[in-house]
């Protein structure tokens, strides 16, 4: 049990670090282009920010799902990589169909994967909202000022 918690914690830290690096890169890109994003026309630039953040979020979630799936497969938790990927994706999104289950000995690790997914989606939602709010506020300030 402690081994699963330790290993799952390491995977969670790696996953969060990957997300933090991606958020840092996007924040840097948005900061460097802040003046351009603030100038008219606003709607196409806001759409660009939505697309960029959405693609970044998808990439971050995909990378984390791959991380967990590779770990599950390498540890022999699932017979095939497809099964490991499917389980991880269903668990990460907290969908939990229940058609593919963790073996009894690995259930704690499955719960940690679900917790990591929940954390990821919360973090990514907050990032998307903050990025859009920041750009929109700058656009309004630029128009009024």
Residue frames relative to the residue before (quaternion, step in Angstrom):
aa qw qx qy qz dx dy dz
X 1.0000 0.0000 0.0000 0.0000 0.00 0.00 0.00
X 0.6860 0.4748 -0.2973 0.4643 3.62 0.79 -0.93
X 0.6121 0.5527 -0.3406 0.4516 3.57 1.10 -0.69
X 0.6521 0.5039 -0.3103 0.4740 3.57 1.00 -0.81
X 0.6502 0.5088 -0.3154 0.4679 3.56 0.95 -0.85
X 0.6592 0.5011 -0.3084 0.4682 3.58 0.93 -0.86
X 0.6881 0.4730 -0.2899 0.4677 3.59 0.83 -0.96
X 0.6486 0.5116 -0.3105 0.4704 3.59 0.98 -0.83
X 0.6339 0.5276 -0.3250 0.4628 3.57 1.04 -0.75
X 0.6280 0.5195 -0.3310 0.4756 3.58 1.03 -0.77
X 0.6569 0.5001 -0.3140 0.4688 3.60 0.93 -0.86
X 0.6420 0.5210 -0.3220 0.4612 3.58 1.01 -0.79
X 0.6473 0.5101 -0.3191 0.4679 3.59 0.94 -0.84
X 0.6488 0.5028 -0.3202 0.4730 3.60 0.92 -0.86
X 0.6510 0.5274 -0.3048 0.4529 3.56 0.95 -0.90
X 0.6791 0.4736 -0.2848 0.4832 3.59 0.91 -0.91
X 0.6279 0.5261 -0.3367 0.4644 3.60 1.03 -0.71
X 0.6299 0.5169 -0.3339 0.4738 3.60 1.00 -0.77
X 0.6563 0.5010 -0.3049 0.4747 3.57 0.97 -0.85
X 0.6481 0.5230 -0.3186 0.4528 3.59 0.95 -0.84
X 0.6482 0.5093 -0.3184 0.4681 3.59 0.98 -0.79
X 0.6578 0.4999 -0.3104 0.4701 3.57 0.97 -0.81
X 0.6467 0.5018 -0.3177 0.4787 3.59 0.98 -0.81
X 0.6320 0.5271 -0.3279 0.4639 3.59 0.96 -0.82
X 0.6606 0.5059 -0.3097 0.4602 3.60 0.92 -0.88
X 0.6754 0.4762 -0.3010 0.4759 3.59 0.93 -0.82
X 0.6314 0.5241 -0.3341 0.4638 3.58 0.96 -0.80
X 0.6320 0.5243 -0.3223 0.4710 3.58 1.01 -0.80
X 0.6637 0.4986 -0.3016 0.4689 3.58 0.92 -0.91
X 0.6701 0.4858 -0.3059 0.4705 3.59 0.92 -0.85
X 0.6451 0.5242 -0.3215 0.4535 3.61 0.98 -0.78
X 0.6631 0.5069 -0.3027 0.4602 3.57 0.97 -0.85
X 0.7571 0.3405 -0.1829 0.5267 3.57 1.14 -0.60
X 0.2712 0.8172 -0.4798 0.1687 3.59 1.25 0.30
X 0.6704 0.4935 -0.3143 0.4563 3.60 0.86 -0.87
X 0.6593 0.5030 -0.3084 0.4661 3.56 0.94 -0.90
X 0.6617 0.5076 -0.3061 0.4591 3.59 0.97 -0.85
X 0.6655 0.5223 -0.2991 0.4415 3.60 1.11 -0.67
X 0.6438 0.5322 -0.3254 0.4432 3.59 1.12 -0.63
X 0.5754 -0.5687 0.4634 0.3616 3.55 -1.27 0.50
X 0.5720 -0.1463 -0.8060 -0.0427 1.59 -2.23 1.14
X 0.4441 -0.7508 0.4406 0.2121 3.54 -0.88 1.01
X 0.6799 0.5402 -0.3191 0.3797 3.57 0.77 -0.98
X 0.6710 0.4742 -0.3394 0.4579 3.65 0.80 -0.77
X 0.6561 0.5055 -0.3149 0.4635 3.59 1.03 -0.71
X 0.6219 0.5131 -0.3363 0.4866 3.56 1.08 -0.68
X 0.6265 0.5225 -0.3273 0.4769 3.58 1.04 -0.76
X 0.6286 0.5348 -0.3266 0.4607 3.58 1.03 -0.78
X 0.6479 0.5033 -0.3114 0.4796 3.59 0.99 -0.83
X 0.6313 0.5252 -0.3319 0.4643 3.59 1.00 -0.80
X 0.6711 0.4889 -0.2968 0.4717 3.58 0.89 -0.93
X 0.6714 0.5066 -0.3039 0.4476 3.60 0.86 -0.95
X 0.6925 0.4578 -0.2920 0.4750 3.59 0.86 -0.89
X 0.6322 0.5322 -0.3360 0.4518 3.60 1.00 -0.75
X 0.6695 0.4851 -0.2986 0.4767 3.58 0.92 -0.87
X 0.6387 0.5182 -0.3252 0.4667 3.57 1.02 -0.77
X 0.6430 0.5127 -0.3177 0.4720 3.58 0.97 -0.83
X 0.6503 0.5041 -0.3172 0.4715 3.59 0.93 -0.85
X 0.6513 0.5110 -0.3142 0.4648 3.57 0.98 -0.82
X 0.6574 0.5133 -0.3114 0.4554 3.59 0.96 -0.85
X 0.6665 0.4845 -0.3005 0.4803 3.57 0.91 -0.89
X 0.6421 0.5276 -0.3200 0.4549 3.58 0.96 -0.87
X 0.6553 0.5103 -0.3143 0.4599 3.58 0.91 -0.88
X 0.6747 0.4887 -0.2993 0.4651 3.59 0.94 -0.82
X 0.6239 0.5217 -0.3371 0.4743 3.57 1.02 -0.76
X 0.6398 0.5133 -0.3206 0.4736 3.59 0.98 -0.83
X 0.6196 0.5539 -0.3409 0.4395 3.59 0.95 -0.85
X 0.7074 0.4492 -0.2602 0.4797 3.57 0.79 -1.02
X 0.6590 0.5182 -0.3187 0.4423 3.60 0.91 -0.87
X 0.6380 0.5072 -0.3237 0.4805 3.58 0.98 -0.83
X 0.6465 0.5154 -0.3223 0.4610 3.59 0.94 -0.85
X 0.6552 0.5076 -0.3155 0.4622 3.59 0.89 -0.90
X 0.6888 0.4849 -0.2868 0.4563 3.57 0.88 -0.93
X 0.6712 0.5044 -0.3011 0.4521 3.59 0.90 -0.90
X 0.6787 0.4760 -0.2838 0.4819 3.57 1.11 -0.65
X 0.4838 -0.6926 0.4158 0.3368 3.58 1.28 -0.12
X 0.3191 0.7625 -0.5024 0.2536 3.57 1.21 0.43
X 0.7801 0.1505 -0.0723 0.6030 3.58 1.08 -0.79
X 0.5700 -0.6369 0.4116 0.3162 3.55 -1.10 0.75
X 0.7985 0.1722 -0.0849 0.5705 3.59 1.01 -0.77
X 0.5833 -0.5719 0.4364 0.3772 3.54 -1.22 0.45
X 0.5990 0.5694 -0.3593 0.4335 3.59 1.05 -0.73
X 0.6565 0.5046 -0.2999 0.4738 3.56 0.98 -0.85
X 0.6445 0.5114 -0.3112 0.4756 3.59 1.01 -0.81
X 0.6606 0.5011 -0.3025 0.4701 3.58 0.96 -0.87
X 0.6554 0.5137 -0.3099 0.4588 3.58 0.90 -0.92
X 0.6642 0.4986 -0.3093 0.4632 3.58 0.83 -0.97
X 0.6687 0.5118 -0.3047 0.4451 3.57 0.88 -0.95
X 0.6665 0.5001 -0.3074 0.4596 3.59 0.89 -0.88
X 0.6684 0.4850 -0.2975 0.4791 3.59 0.92 -0.88
X 0.6706 0.4870 -0.2914 0.4777 3.59 1.01 -0.78
X 0.6541 0.5385 -0.3094 0.4319 3.57 0.91 -0.96
X 0.7159 0.4164 -0.2427 0.5052 3.56 1.02 -0.79
X 0.3760 -0.7506 0.4375 0.3221 3.58 1.39 -0.04
X 0.2930 0.7565 -0.5194 0.2684 3.57 1.15 0.64
X 0.0449 -0.8830 0.4658 0.0359 3.54 1.01 -0.89
X 0.0279 -0.8298 0.5571 -0.0163 3.60 0.62 1.07
X 0.3271 -0.7656 0.4922 0.2544 3.57 0.92 -0.88
X 0.5026 0.6566 -0.4315 0.3607 3.59 1.24 0.12
X 0.7329 0.1987 -0.1573 0.6314 3.59 1.23 -0.45
X 0.0716 -0.8275 0.5567 -0.0115 3.56 -0.61 1.15
X 0.5417 -0.5782 0.4970 0.3539 3.52 -1.28 0.49
X 0.5219 -0.5832 0.4995 0.3714 3.57 -1.11 0.54
X 0.6937 -0.5141 0.3228 0.3877 3.56 -1.15 0.70
X 0.6943 0.5067 -0.2771 0.4295 3.59 0.93 -0.89
X 0.7507 0.4045 -0.1994 0.4827 3.60 1.19 -0.39
X 0.3445 0.7967 -0.4599 0.1872 3.61 1.23 0.06
X 0.6191 0.5502 -0.3587 0.4304 3.60 0.96 -0.72
X 0.6364 0.5288 -0.3219 0.4600 3.56 1.01 -0.80
X 0.6192 0.5379 -0.3328 0.4652 3.59 1.08 -0.70
X 0.6482 0.5122 -0.3104 0.4703 3.58 1.01 -0.78
X 0.6430 0.5104 -0.3181 0.4741 3.57 1.04 -0.74
X 0.6143 0.5312 -0.3463 0.4696 3.60 1.07 -0.69
X 0.6456 0.5083 -0.3161 0.4742 3.60 1.00 -0.80
X 0.6433 0.5116 -0.3183 0.4724 3.59 0.98 -0.83
X 0.6375 0.5206 -0.3216 0.4682 3.58 1.02 -0.80
X 0.6475 0.5162 -0.3153 0.4635 3.58 0.98 -0.81
X 0.6462 0.5151 -0.3114 0.4691 3.56 0.96 -0.88
X 0.6413 0.5149 -0.3070 0.4790 3.57 0.97 -0.88
X 0.6566 0.5309 -0.3027 0.4421 3.56 0.92 -0.95
X 0.7008 0.4648 -0.2837 0.4608 3.58 0.80 -0.97
X 0.6214 0.5205 -0.3428 0.4748 3.60 1.07 -0.60
X 0.6594 0.5083 -0.2936 0.4697 3.55 0.93 -0.92
X 0.6892 0.4834 -0.2834 0.4595 3.57 0.89 -0.92
X 0.6215 0.5258 -0.3391 0.4715 3.58 1.05 -0.72
X 0.6526 0.5067 -0.3088 0.4712 3.58 0.92 -0.89
X 0.6512 0.5172 -0.3154 0.4570 3.58 0.96 -0.84
X 0.6640 0.5020 -0.3151 0.4558 3.60 0.87 -0.89
X 0.6584 0.5038 -0.3095 0.4657 3.58 0.90 -0.92
X 0.6790 0.4929 -0.2931 0.4584 3.59 0.88 -0.92
X 0.6431 0.5189 -0.3298 0.4566 3.61 0.94 -0.80
X 0.6803 0.4754 -0.2916 0.4756 3.59 0.88 -0.89
X 0.6429 0.5219 -0.3241 0.4575 3.58 0.96 -0.84
X 0.6574 0.5253 -0.3080 0.4440 3.56 0.91 -0.94
X 0.6778 0.4748 -0.2940 0.4782 3.59 0.85 -0.92
X 0.6674 0.5054 -0.3120 0.4491 3.59 0.88 -0.89
X 0.6385 0.5146 -0.3297 0.4678 3.62 0.94 -0.80
X 0.6579 0.4979 -0.3117 0.4712 3.61 0.93 -0.85
X 0.6333 0.5241 -0.3362 0.4596 3.59 1.01 -0.74
X 0.6580 0.4962 -0.3068 0.4761 3.58 0.95 -0.85
X 0.6485 0.5096 -0.3158 0.4691 3.61 0.93 -0.85
X 0.6531 0.5149 -0.3143 0.4578 3.59 0.95 -0.84
X 0.6644 0.5054 -0.2968 0.4638 3.58 0.98 -0.86
X 0.7246 0.4393 -0.2385 0.4744 3.58 0.93 -0.90
X 0.7379 0.4590 -0.2248 0.4407 3.54 1.07 -0.75
